[in-house]
Amino acid sequence: MFGPIVLALTLLGETDLTSVTTSVCIPVLGTLHLADLYRNPKMTIPTVRDWQKVREFLDGKWPLPQPEYRTEVIAGACEDWFRGAHGAPFVAIDTEYNPDNGFLLLIGLGYPGARYVSQFDHKNADWRERRAFGELLKELIITKPVIFQNAIADIPVIEQAYGITHRDYCRIEDTMLGHAVLWSDWPHTLEFLASIYGKHNKMKHLSTTDPNLYNVGDVVDTISAWEGISGEFKGDPLSYKIYRDQSINLIPIILKAQSKGLRVNRARVDSALQELSDTKKWAQSIAQLYAGYPINIGSDDQLKFYLYEEECLPPQFLPRSKKWTVDGDAIAALRALVGPAFDPDEEAKEGLSIQSACDRLEAGAHPILEARVVYAAAQQSLSHYVLPMCYLEGGLKRIKDEIHPHFLCHAQASGRWSTVDPPMAQIPKTLQDLVIPHEGERWIDFDWDQIELRLLGALSQDEIYQEAFQKGWDIHTLNCCDVFGWEYPSDKRKPHDAPSDAAWRNKVKWAGKDDPRRRFAKVFIFRLNYGGEAKTATDIPGTKQLGLKAGDLVIGSRKYLGKHPRIRQYWDSITREGIAKREIRTFRGRRRRLLTDSKSAMKRLIYNHPMQGGVSDIFNITLIRIANALPNAVFKYGVHDSQKWGVPEHEYDRSLEVVKEIVNTPWNINGTDVVLPATFKG
């Protein structure tokens, strides 16, 4: 949605086309083409809201006239606006700054009912006026709630300019974070929020031609967005509690983490550059030896030709264009087809090393496919992790002392965080030593143990899961037995080598923890738990090698659910409720709207959100509890099921005890207290 724009139409005379044309301006409402809703049905509600504006436009109620504004370089000229702001319910602030160094250029302020937006031209004001304006601003924000569109971006800019810290604000609200809780599947940019809640014509296109008016647009749209969002919160107290208890409380933790950053292990970066370069050369040489000519394993076009034309492997297609592809999913599907089986989750965490690739080649893997995976992993590690820790100086590559990743707690619909610049949440284990503690700091590093399965067991009250986790049984082996219809081993904790289970291992021809059936069942159950259809799970690596067809997988899923009737009952219950309400919530109340008409897509969301969203709630609340209990601790980075914290070295022992106590605090899930244990490293 782009809001109304003015379109000039040329009206030509009916008979004389050479006559002078006349131009008239008519308002045009920009919105999605209705046909787009077939491909993207979750945008139906915004499109309906766009069309509802037509009536408001015809009635003269929308859009409101362009707001007035005053731009000053003298702080005293802003005092009249500040006097009025002290009587307002809240103040909206938007900053324009240099993204390279955070230097403030312009700050705009508004409040509901204000006669004009006040702007202070920080760039052109002298140091005395800057200081005087900062005093006026601080006097205001210590008594009035402040609304930001992205507080994590604006607060450091204001602090650098005026020395106003996060702790100085009376209360902070954030339209981006609020909207992410209410409508997690939609975009959360101010431009999108202006389409939903805005009362004025859009001014986002003025960023280069009229930056002052552009800033005014951001201020008034932030006000309109907050009025709309706060109104929606009144009708949804559970979502407001998520926003208030989690989203807002994460702001100071993220600000501190981004400011402190991560210390770069310079020696390890230097060695990684060489190692990854050598790995790419190895993959290239393996591919060329097998192909018999200098194929470029990094070229998609050459790879498509070789795999599909010369090797005659079944072509993999892009879903929409139906063109051949050799993207990551395509290569994974081909590797699963050729064999041997592999665990995609393990490879994602560990990476495919040269040694493991050689082991797979000896077991019959396709050299070109393995070379491509090794090459692509090395290239991604270079571009995503190693090179961002370097910079150019005088044409030479230098290594940074620190990096400062950015944490986005609003970006994913499940509530999971996204970490960027660089994406530390996805860094392979082999490269985690690229960053190390600062001097005088030690890290506390923990992973929750099988948190999603434990959460499913608690939500469904499944007796086997609950007993297994209580007694430390090997849940993946038990699930494997359920899928294949076997009896359980007598030693459910260590069936792989327990003397009492020698007969069981012989009967089922058990190959230990890495048995391909156990590996398959682990992925298969994961797929079922997230709403996947059993009959479509033939793409799981190892399926072909095990001789499993779609019908076998359907039977396996029935056997599994036959042993876990409460999981089936739980799924049936939340599916009925979710479809009826068109939403699904976590055990803490985090909502996800079901904005699709596809029953299969709806089912996946209904199964998925209570677990993934529930883990997000656990991650956030644990993070906040640790930050509150350990004021000297700094969050480093994490994944959805793990966290790393830095603490002063002399406080390590006490801090570790505190973190362990917090992590082992029971969670009340559907009336039952459940401990979600974690493994601590180091």
TORMIMAR-751421 format. One record per residue (C-alpha): residue in one letter; x, y, z; residue number from 1. Coordinates in pm, whole numbers, plus 50000, padded with zeros to 5 digits. Layout:
BEGIN
a; X; Y; Z; NUM
...
END
This chain:
BEGIN
m; 50000; 50000; 50000; 1
f; 50139; 50338; 49904; 2
g; 49856; 50564; 50011; 3
p; 49694; 50818; 49780; 4
i; 49911; 50997; 49527; 5
v; 49832; 51266; 49270; 6
l; 49832; 51139; 48913; 7
a; 49835; 51378; 48616; 8
l; 49615; 51257; 48328; 9
t; 49635; 51412; 47981; 10
l; 49294; 51480; 47828; 11
l; 49309; 51490; 47449; 12
g; 49051; 51668; 47236; 13
e; 48806; 51438; 47057; 14
t; 48883; 51557; 46705; 15
d; 49201; 51763; 46703; 16
l; 49487; 51553; 46844; 17
t; 49736; 51827; 46766; 18
s; 49566; 52073; 46996; 19
v; 49722; 52174; 47324; 20
t; 49658; 51915; 47591; 21
t; 49510; 51993; 47928; 22
s; 49638; 51828; 48247; 23
v; 49422; 51770; 48550; 24
c; 49508; 51611; 48881; 25
i; 49292; 51344; 49036; 26
p; 49355; 51148; 49355; 27
v; 49456; 50786; 49317; 28
l; 49448; 50528; 49594; 29
g; 49744; 50293; 49562; 30
t; 49690; 49941; 49693; 31
l; 49767; 49582; 49605; 32
h; 49617; 49439; 49291; 33
l; 49338; 49208; 49402; 34
a; 49493; 48921; 49206; 35
d; 49799; 48945; 49437; 36
l; 49582; 48825; 49722; 37
y; 49565; 48479; 49566; 38
r; 49942; 48453; 49606; 39
n; 49965; 48645; 49932; 40
p; 49634; 48610; 50119; 41
k; 49779; 48741; 50446; 42
m; 49761; 49089; 50292; 43
t; 49382; 49071; 50260; 44
i; 49309; 49275; 50573; 45
p; 49546; 49562; 50480; 46
t; 49392; 49571; 50132; 47
v; 49040; 49585; 50277; 48
r; 49151; 49871; 50501; 49
d; 49284; 50053; 50197; 50
w; 48948; 50030; 50022; 51
q; 48769; 50149; 50336; 52
k; 48959; 50477; 50300; 53
v; 48760; 50558; 49986; 54
r; 48453; 50641; 50193; 55
e; 48661; 50851; 50432; 56
f; 48816; 51032; 50137; 57
l; 48477; 51107; 49981; 58
d; 48354; 51235; 50317; 59
g; 48657; 51466; 50345; 60
k; 48785; 51289; 50657; 61
w; 49103; 51149; 50506; 62
p; 49376; 51233; 50442; 63
l; 49427; 51518; 50686; 64
p; 49604; 51829; 50552; 65
q; 49981; 51826; 50542; 66
p; 50103; 51906; 50896; 67
e; 50279; 52232; 50971; 68
y; 50633; 52228; 51102; 69
r; 50905; 52464; 51222; 70
t; 51275; 52398; 51190; 71
e; 51504; 52578; 51433; 72
v; 51874; 52605; 51509; 73
i; 51806; 52814; 51822; 74
a; 51690; 52606; 52119; 75
g; 51496; 52898; 52267; 76
a; 51273; 52908; 51957; 77
c; 51147; 52559; 52051; 78
e; 51039; 52650; 52405; 79
d; 50678; 52726; 52308; 80
w; 50641; 52378; 52161; 81
f; 50794; 52218; 52472; 82
r; 50550; 52404; 52699; 83
g; 50262; 52253; 52505; 84
a; 50423; 51909; 52508; 85
h; 50430; 51898; 52888; 86
g; 50050; 51880; 52881; 87
a; 50035; 51606; 52614; 88
p; 49967; 51235; 52681; 89
f; 50288; 51136; 52503; 90
v; 50560; 51264; 52270; 91
a; 50675; 51108; 51942; 92
i; 51042; 51145; 51843; 93
d; 51209; 51067; 51513; 94
t; 51574; 51123; 51427; 95
e; 51763; 51161; 51102; 96
y; 52130; 51065; 51136; 97
n; 52440; 50952; 50955; 98
p; 52422; 50570; 50955; 99
d; 52800; 50539; 50938; 100
n; 52874; 50715; 51266; 101
g; 52536; 50778; 51433; 102
f; 52580; 51159; 51417; 103
l; 52244; 51332; 51461; 104
l; 52140; 51559; 51173; 105
l; 51779; 51648; 51255; 106
i; 51537; 51559; 51532; 107
g; 51161; 51592; 51496; 108
l; 50909; 51598; 51782; 109
g; 50533; 51584; 51787; 110
y; 50237; 51507; 52012; 111
p; 49864; 51455; 51957; 112
g; 49685; 51781; 51887; 113
a; 50002; 51987; 51844; 114
r; 49973; 52286; 51612; 115
y; 50297; 52194; 51441; 116
v; 50588; 51949; 51446; 117
s; 50900; 52093; 51606; 118
q; 51235; 52019; 51446; 119
f; 51580; 52100; 51574; 120
d; 51852; 52125; 51308; 121
h; 52126; 51964; 51514; 122
k; 52372; 51954; 51225; 123
n; 52375; 52332; 51175; 124
a; 52328; 52442; 51538; 125
d; 52633; 52543; 51742; 126
w; 52741; 52352; 52054; 127
r; 52567; 52597; 52293; 128
e; 52230; 52557; 52122; 129
r; 52275; 52181; 52107; 130
r; 52336; 52170; 52480; 131
a; 52037; 52396; 52549; 132
f; 51810; 52182; 52331; 133
g; 51933; 51868; 52505; 134
e; 51835; 52018; 52841; 135
l; 51485; 52098; 52712; 136
l; 51450; 51747; 52573; 137
k; 51568; 51574; 52890; 138
e; 51333; 51781; 53105; 139
l; 51048; 51660; 52885; 140
i; 51130; 51290; 52851; 141
i; 51177; 51233; 53224; 142
t; 50807; 51314; 53271; 143
k; 50637; 51211; 52945; 144
p; 50618; 50875; 52766; 145
v; 50814; 50878; 52441; 146
i; 50703; 50692; 52130; 147
f; 50965; 50567; 51885; 148
q; 50924; 50370; 51566; 149
n; 51255; 50194; 51637; 150
a; 51382; 50280; 51982; 151
i; 51692; 50063; 51950; 152
a; 51804; 50277; 51655; 153
d; 51703; 50620; 51789; 154
i; 51810; 50601; 52155; 155
p; 52188; 50566; 52089; 156
v; 52174; 50859; 51844; 157
i; 52006; 51081; 52102; 158
e; 52248; 50965; 52370; 159
q; 52548; 51050; 52152; 160
a; 52406; 51394; 52075; 161
y; 52268; 51497; 52415; 162
g; 52392; 51247; 52674; 163
i; 52038; 51123; 52741; 164
t; 52056; 50754; 52831; 165
h; 51791; 50485; 52823; 166
r; 51750; 50513; 53200; 167
d; 51647; 50881; 53172; 168
y; 51317; 50812; 52994; 169
c; 50995; 50812; 53193; 170
r; 50857; 50537; 52967; 171
i; 50946; 50414; 52621; 172
e; 50697; 50282; 52366; 173
d; 50787; 50135; 52029; 174
t; 50540; 50111; 51741; 175
m; 50754; 49861; 51554; 176
l; 50773; 49621; 51850; 177
g; 50405; 49671; 51932; 178
h; 50294; 49594; 51579; 179
a; 50522; 49287; 51569; 180
v; 50335; 49141; 51866; 181
l; 49988; 49221; 51730; 182
w; 50045; 49131; 51364; 183
s; 50356; 48915; 51353; 184
d; 50318; 48808; 50988; 185
w; 50300; 49160; 50844; 186
p; 50585; 49404; 50778; 187
h; 50658; 49642; 51066; 188
t; 50818; 49934; 50883; 189
l; 50679; 50281; 50943; 190
e; 50575; 50296; 50579; 191
f; 50355; 49990; 50627; 192
l; 50221; 50119; 50959; 193
a; 50132; 50447; 50788; 194
s; 49927; 50249; 50537; 195
i; 49733; 50086; 50819; 196
y; 49703; 50366; 51073; 197
g; 49816; 50686; 50897; 198
k; 49600; 50997; 50877; 199
h; 49808; 51191; 50625; 200
n; 49942; 51142; 50275; 201
k; 50269; 50953; 50276; 202
m; 50594; 51146; 50273; 203
k; 50846; 50860; 50259; 204
h; 50937; 50946; 49899; 205
l; 51075; 51283; 50015; 206
s; 51384; 51145; 50192; 207
t; 51625; 51303; 49941; 208
t; 51419; 51589; 49791; 209
d; 51273; 51733; 50115; 210
p; 51429; 51563; 50420; 211
n; 51259; 51801; 50664; 212
l; 50910; 51718; 50539; 213
y; 51013; 51353; 50526; 214
n; 51096; 51373; 50898; 215
v; 50762; 51544; 50967; 216
g; 50586; 51254; 50798; 217
d; 50768; 51007; 51020; 218
v; 50671; 51198; 51334; 219
v; 50299; 51224; 51256; 220
d; 50284; 50865; 51129; 221
t; 50446; 50746; 51452; 222
i; 50173; 50927; 51647; 223
s; 49896; 50776; 51433; 224
a; 50052; 50430; 51452; 225
w; 50078; 50439; 51830; 226
e; 49720; 50556; 51868; 227
g; 49605; 50265; 51652; 228
i; 49830; 50006; 51816; 229
s; 49749; 50112; 52173; 230
g; 49380; 50092; 52084; 231
e; 49428; 49734; 51961; 232
f; 49617; 49645; 52279; 233
k; 49313; 49745; 52485; 234
g; 49118; 49470; 52311; 235
d; 49400; 49216; 52348; 236
p; 49549; 49226; 52699; 237
l; 49748; 48905; 52646; 238
s; 49937; 49059; 52354; 239
y; 49989; 49379; 52553; 240
k; 50145; 49172; 52832; 241
i; 50386; 49011; 52583; 242
y; 50476; 49357; 52452; 243
r; 50517; 49513; 52795; 244
d; 50687; 49222; 52976; 245
q; 50909; 49106; 52691; 246
s; 50950; 49342; 52394; 247
i; 50998; 49666; 52587; 248
n; 51216; 49504; 52854; 249
l; 51447; 49369; 52585; 250
i; 51539; 49719; 52464; 251
p; 51804; 49804; 52729; 252
i; 51952; 49453; 52705; 253
i; 51991; 49480; 52329; 254
l; 52128; 49835; 52350; 255
k; 52392; 49721; 52597; 256
a; 52481; 49413; 52392; 257
q; 52516; 49610; 52068; 258
s; 52724; 49876; 52237; 259
k; 52967; 49634; 52404; 260
g; 53001; 49409; 52100; 261
l; 53220; 49103; 52060; 262
r; 53597; 49082; 52072; 263
v; 53749; 48941; 51754; 264
n; 54001; 48659; 51781; 265
r; 54240; 48810; 51529; 266
a; 54469; 48508; 51505; 267
r; 54173; 48276; 51440; 268
v; 54033; 48508; 51171; 269
d; 54371; 48503; 50998; 270
s; 54388; 48122; 51002; 271
a; 54023; 48087; 50898; 272
l; 54087; 48297; 50588; 273
q; 54353; 48051; 50478; 274
e; 54159; 47738; 50582; 275
l; 53844; 47837; 50398; 276
s; 54037; 47937; 50089; 277
d; 54209; 47595; 50092; 278
t; 53873; 47423; 50142; 279
k; 53729; 47593; 49835; 280
k; 54034; 47487; 49631; 281
w; 53992; 47126; 49752; 282
a; 53624; 47122; 49652; 283
q; 53712; 47272; 49315; 284
s; 53980; 47009; 49251; 285
i; 53749; 46718; 49350; 286
a; 53482; 46845; 49111; 287
q; 53727; 46889; 48826; 288
l; 53885; 46547; 48877; 289
y; 53545; 46381; 48865; 290
a; 53410; 46585; 48575; 291
g; 53729; 46550; 48372; 292
y; 53741; 46917; 48278; 293
p; 53781; 47250; 48465; 294
i; 53420; 47287; 48582; 295
n; 53358; 47585; 48811; 296
i; 53180; 47433; 49111; 297
g; 53069; 47779; 49219; 298
s; 52885; 47848; 48891; 299
d; 52514; 47769; 48904; 300
d; 52488; 47753; 48525; 301
q; 52778; 47510; 48486; 302
l; 52650; 47299; 48774; 303
k; 52296; 47279; 48633; 304
f; 52429; 47172; 48295; 305
y; 52655; 46906; 48443; 306
l; 52405; 46756; 48690; 307
y; 52096; 46763; 48471; 308
e; 52238; 46731; 48117; 309
e; 52551; 46522; 48160; 310
e; 52471; 46320; 48474; 311
c; 52095; 46307; 48399; 312
l; 52001; 46351; 48764; 313
p; 51635; 46445; 48811; 314
p; 51609; 46824; 48765; 315
q; 51502; 47030; 49065; 316
f; 51276; 47326; 48995; 317
l; 51206; 47664; 49152; 318
p; 50846; 47660; 49284; 319
r; 50715; 47961; 49091; 320
s; 50921; 47990; 48775; 321
k; 50963; 47612; 48731; 322
k; 51318; 47677; 48613; 323
w; 51603; 47444; 48696; 324
t; 51783; 47526; 49018; 325
v; 52087; 47412; 49214; 326
d; 52008; 47608; 49529; 327
g; 52065; 47459; 49873; 328
d; 51732; 47276; 49883; 329
a; 51791; 47127; 49538; 330
i; 52137; 46998; 49627; 331
a; 52002; 46853; 49955; 332
a; 51725; 46672; 49766; 333
l; 51974; 46526; 49518; 334
r; 52209; 46415; 49796; 335
a; 51918; 46247; 49973; 336
l; 51830; 46072; 49648; 337
v; 52183; 45949; 49574; 338
g; 52281; 45877; 49935; 339
p; 52423; 45804; 50179; 340
a; 52184; 45954; 50435; 341
f; 52283; 46264; 50628; 342
d; 52145; 46477; 50910; 343
p; 52076; 46827; 50769; 344
d; 52050; 46980; 51116; 345
e; 52387; 46841; 51219; 346
e; 52549; 46959; 50897; 347
a; 52398; 47305; 50947; 348
k; 52553; 47324; 51294; 349
e; 52885; 47154; 51227; 350
g; 52936; 47224; 50857; 351
l; 53052; 46959; 50610; 352
s; 53426; 46926; 50662; 353
i; 53671; 46785; 50410; 354
q; 53711; 46475; 50626; 355
s; 53338; 46411; 50657; 356
a; 53301; 46470; 50282; 357
c; 53574; 46212; 50217; 358
d; 53395; 45966; 50444; 359
r; 53074; 46021; 50250; 360
l; 53255; 45978; 49917; 361
e; 53389; 45642; 50034; 362
a; 53031; 45545; 50123; 363
g; 52911; 45620; 49771; 364
a; 52818; 45988; 49775; 365
h; 52828; 46186; 49449; 366
p; 53158; 46381; 49423; 367
i; 53006; 46683; 49247; 368
l; 52727; 46716; 49502; 369
e; 52961; 46682; 49798; 370
a; 53210; 46923; 49643; 371
r; 52934; 47178; 49591; 372
v; 52822; 47154; 49955; 373
v; 53178; 47190; 50085; 374
y; 53248; 47480; 49847; 375
a; 52922; 47660; 49927; 376
a; 52970; 47620; 50303; 377
a; 53323; 47759; 50283; 378
q; 53211; 48049; 50065; 379
q; 52924; 48131; 50302; 380
s; 53153; 48115; 50604; 381
l; 53388; 48357; 50435; 382
s; 53123; 48604; 50324; 383
h; 52897; 48586; 50631; 384
y; 53143; 48558; 50919; 385
v; 53513; 48594; 50840; 386
l; 53519; 48884; 50594; 387
p; 53281; 49100; 50807; 388
m; 53553; 49085; 51073; 389
c; 53796; 49246; 50829; 390
y; 53828; 49586; 50663; 391
l; 54040; 49744; 50394; 392
e; 54303; 50004; 50477; 393
g; 54530; 50137; 50207; 394
g; 54433; 49847; 49985; 395
l; 54535; 49592; 50252; 396
k; 54304; 49362; 50444; 397
r; 54305; 49432; 50818; 398
i; 54127; 49251; 51101; 399
k; 53891; 49438; 51331; 400
d; 53929; 49444; 51709; 401
e; 53552; 49419; 51768; 402
i; 53229; 49354; 51586; 403
h; 52887; 49480; 51690; 404
p; 52607; 49251; 51567; 405
h; 52253; 49386; 51555; 406
f; 51969; 49198; 51721; 407
l; 51619; 49216; 51573; 408
c; 51361; 49084; 51818; 409
h; 51070; 49176; 51588; 410
a; 51171; 49025; 51256; 411
q; 51031; 48671; 51275; 412
a; 50664; 48582; 51311; 413
s; 50742; 48318; 51575; 414
g; 50905; 48578; 51799; 415
r; 51252; 48438; 51734; 416
w; 51533; 48687; 51700; 417
s; 51732; 48758; 51387; 418
t; 52098; 48848; 51432; 419
v; 52268; 49040; 51152; 420
d; 52600; 49207; 51071; 421
p; 52713; 48929; 51109; 422
p; 52447; 48656; 51156; 423
m; 52604; 48505; 51469; 424
a; 52304; 48285; 51545; 425
q; 52393; 48064; 51246; 426
i; 52771; 48056; 51287; 427
p; 52908; 47698; 51252; 428
k; 53066; 47544; 51560; 429
t; 53401; 47532; 51384; 430
l; 53403; 47912; 51362; 431
q; 53262; 48005; 51700; 432
d; 53613; 48080; 51823; 433
l; 53629; 48374; 51582; 434
v; 53499; 48577; 51877; 435
i; 53633; 48552; 52232; 436
p; 53571; 48721; 52569; 437
h; 53703; 49069; 52628; 438
e; 53991; 49116; 52871; 439
g; 53869; 49048; 53225; 440
e; 53555; 48872; 53102; 441
r; 53435; 48510; 53103; 442
w; 53144; 48366; 52913; 443
i; 52851; 48167; 53044; 444
d; 52722; 47952; 52762; 445
f; 52421; 47720; 52781; 446
d; 52189; 47524; 52552; 447
w; 51844; 47405; 52651; 448
d; 51811; 47027; 52614; 449
q; 51550; 46919; 52355; 450
i; 51340; 47217; 52456; 451
e; 51079; 47189; 52181; 452
l; 51005; 46820; 52247; 453
r; 50987; 46891; 52619; 454
l; 50746; 47176; 52552; 455
l; 50530; 46953; 52329; 456
g; 50523; 46688; 52601; 457
a; 50411; 46946; 52857; 458
l; 50151; 47107; 52631; 459
s; 49998; 46773; 52532; 460
q; 50053; 46604; 52871; 461
d; 50195; 46306; 52678; 462
e; 50284; 46041; 52933; 463
i; 50572; 45880; 52740; 464
y; 50743; 46214; 52675; 465
q; 50699; 46331; 53031; 466
e; 50836; 46009; 53181; 467
a; 51120; 45996; 52928; 468
f; 51239; 46346; 53010; 469
q; 51194; 46293; 53383; 470
k; 51405; 45975; 53378; 471
g; 51658; 46079; 53114; 472
w; 51553; 45825; 52850; 473
d; 51682; 45845; 52492; 474
i; 51370; 45998; 52337; 475
h; 51494; 45971; 51978; 476
t; 51549; 45597; 52008; 477
l; 51205; 45555; 52167; 478
n; 51045; 45757; 51887; 479
c; 51230; 45541; 51635; 480
c; 51080; 45232; 51798; 481
d; 50734; 45390; 51780; 482
v; 50768; 45472; 51409; 483
f; 50891; 45126; 51312; 484
g; 50666; 44939; 51553; 485
w; 50941; 44786; 51767; 486
e; 50941; 44705; 52135; 487
y; 51135; 44946; 52355; 488
p; 51479; 44837; 52476; 489
s; 51498; 44746; 52845; 490
d; 51759; 45014; 52916; 491
k; 51593; 45325; 52778; 492
r; 51876; 45554; 52886; 493
k; 52168; 45384; 52707; 494
p; 52026; 45120; 52475; 495
h; 52321; 45149; 52234; 496
d; 52565; 44952; 52451; 497
a; 52374; 44825; 52757; 498
p; 52448; 44450; 52810; 499
s; 52082; 44390; 52890; 500
d; 51984; 44501; 52538; 501
a; 52218; 44281; 52334; 502
a; 51926; 44068; 52217; 503
w; 51720; 44378; 52129; 504
r; 52007; 44525; 51927; 505
n; 52056; 44197; 51744; 506
k; 51685; 44164; 51670; 507
v; 51647; 44509; 51513; 508
k; 52007; 44512; 51377; 509
w; 52079; 44830; 51573; 510
a; 52384; 45032; 51465; 511
g; 52401; 45256; 51770; 512
k; 52334; 45627; 51811; 513
d; 52406; 45692; 51444; 514
d; 52172; 45419; 51320; 515
p; 52018; 45559; 50999; 516
r; 51668; 45467; 51118; 517
r; 51715; 45666; 51438; 518
r; 51849; 45959; 51236; 519
f; 51554; 45935; 50998; 520
a; 51298; 45907; 51281; 521
k; 51443; 46216; 51450; 522
v; 51381; 46428; 51140; 523
f; 51049; 46255; 51062; 524
i; 50904; 46321; 51409; 525
f; 51025; 46679; 51391; 526
r; 50839; 46714; 51061; 527
l; 50518; 46568; 51208; 528
n; 50541; 46791; 51515; 529
y; 50542; 47094; 51290; 530
g; 50237; 46995; 51092; 531
g; 50407; 46821; 50802; 532
e; 50224; 46546; 50616; 533
a; 50375; 46200; 50654; 534
k; 50319; 46112; 50289; 535
t; 50529; 46409; 50173; 536
a; 50826; 46324; 50397; 537
t; 50997; 46112; 50131; 538
d; 51248; 46397; 50082; 539
i; 51401; 46334; 50424; 540
p; 51764; 46224; 50375; 541
g; 51796; 45848; 50405; 542
t; 51436; 45764; 50311; 543
k; 51530; 45600; 49983; 544
q; 51822; 45407; 50133; 545
l; 51590; 45267; 50400; 546
g; 51347; 45155; 50131; 547
l; 51066; 45371; 50269; 548
k; 50784; 45490; 50046; 549
a; 50501; 45736; 50112; 550
g; 50270; 45458; 50231; 551
d; 50530; 45334; 50478; 552
l; 50564; 45684; 50621; 553
v; 50187; 45716; 50668; 554
i; 50186; 45383; 50853; 555
g; 50484; 45496; 51061; 556
s; 50308; 45818; 51161; 557
r; 50000; 45619; 51267; 558
k; 50214; 45387; 51476; 559
y; 50383; 45685; 51642; 560
l; 50054; 45860; 51719; 561
g; 49905; 45531; 51836; 562
k; 50168; 45529; 52112; 563
h; 50110; 45901; 52181; 564
p; 49731; 45949; 52183; 565
r; 49752; 46265; 52392; 566
i; 49963; 46437; 52127; 567
r; 49696; 46355; 51869; 568
q; 49424; 46482; 52104; 569
y; 49622; 46800; 52169; 570
w; 49669; 46864; 51796; 571
d; 49301; 46803; 51726; 572
s; 49201; 47039; 52007; 573
i; 49425; 47332; 51909; 574
t; 49337; 47283; 51541; 575
r; 48964; 47317; 51611; 576
e; 49020; 47619; 51833; 577
g; 49272; 47780; 51597; 578
i; 49052; 47752; 51290; 579
a; 48750; 47880; 51482; 580
k; 48936; 48184; 51621; 581
r; 49172; 48231; 51325; 582
e; 49461; 48257; 51569; 583
i; 49687; 48044; 51787; 584
r; 49871; 48141; 52107; 585
t; 50167; 48015; 52308; 586
f; 50132; 47910; 52670; 587
r; 50236; 48267; 52760; 588
g; 49978; 48428; 52532; 589
r; 50190; 48525; 52229; 590
r; 49948; 48537; 51938; 591
r; 49992; 48445; 51577; 592
r; 49709; 48531; 51341; 593
l; 49609; 48271; 51082; 594
l; 49602; 48492; 50776; 595
t; 49578; 48214; 50519; 596
d; 49281; 48028; 50375; 597
s; 49485; 47715; 50307; 598
k; 49390; 47446; 50558; 599
s; 49729; 47275; 50526; 600
a; 49918; 47602; 50582; 601
m; 49688; 47684; 50872; 602
k; 49756; 47342; 51025; 603
r; 50131; 47395; 51006; 604
l; 50103; 47729; 51183; 605
i; 49875; 47584; 51450; 606
y; 50118; 47300; 51525; 607
n; 50425; 47521; 51492; 608
h; 50353; 47834; 51691; 609
p; 50292; 47690; 52040; 610
m; 50639; 47532; 52024; 611
q; 50850; 47786; 51832; 612
g; 50667; 48085; 51978; 613
g; 50672; 47923; 52322; 614
v; 51049; 47878; 52303; 615
s; 51077; 48245; 52201; 616
d; 50887; 48343; 52515; 617
i; 51114; 48125; 52728; 618
f; 51424; 48271; 52560; 619
n; 51309; 48630; 52617; 620
i; 51193; 48589; 52975; 621
t; 51511; 48402; 53072; 622
l; 51717; 48676; 52909; 623
i; 51535; 48947; 53104; 624
r; 51562; 48757; 53433; 625
i; 51938; 48713; 53391; 626
a; 51987; 49080; 53300; 627
n; 51787; 49191; 53605; 628
a; 51974; 48956; 53839; 629
l; 52323; 49032; 53702; 630
p; 52356; 49405; 53620; 631
n; 52721; 49359; 53517; 632
a; 52642; 49080; 53270; 633
v; 52631; 49148; 52894; 634
f; 52434; 48937; 52649; 635
k; 52670; 48826; 52371; 636
y; 52453; 48638; 52124; 637
g; 52229; 48337; 52110; 638
v; 52009; 48103; 51911; 639
h; 51647; 48018; 51991; 640
d; 51764; 47740; 52229; 641
s; 52093; 47883; 52358; 642
q; 52243; 48197; 52508; 643
k; 52593; 48333; 52568; 644
w; 52660; 48589; 52840; 645
g; 52974; 48777; 52934; 646
v; 53041; 48847; 53303; 647
p; 53335; 49000; 53489; 648
e; 53590; 48726; 53553; 649
h; 53590; 48784; 53929; 650
e; 53209; 48741; 53936; 651
y; 53201; 48426; 53725; 652
d; 53134; 48163; 53992; 653
r; 52851; 48356; 54158; 654
s; 52707; 48457; 53819; 655
l; 52708; 48096; 53698; 656
e; 52512; 47988; 54005; 657
v; 52258; 48265; 53946; 658
v; 52214; 48176; 53578; 659
k; 52174; 47805; 53658; 660
e; 51910; 47886; 53918; 661
i; 51719; 48102; 53670; 662
v; 51742; 47846; 53389; 663
n; 51621; 47567; 53620; 664
t; 51324; 47766; 53749; 665
p; 51006; 47569; 53662; 666
w; 50765; 47701; 53399; 667
n; 50393; 47669; 53458; 668
i; 50266; 47511; 53137; 669
n; 49896; 47432; 53129; 670
g; 49884; 47407; 53508; 671
t; 50193; 47187; 53544; 672
d; 50534; 47304; 53667; 673
v; 50796; 47193; 53415; 674
v; 51174; 47232; 53442; 675
l; 51348; 47283; 53108; 676
p; 51709; 47183; 53181; 677
a; 52011; 47313; 52995; 678
t; 52365; 47201; 52933; 679
f; 52630; 47452; 53041; 680
k; 52956; 47463; 52845; 681
g; 53300; 47555; 52959; 682
END
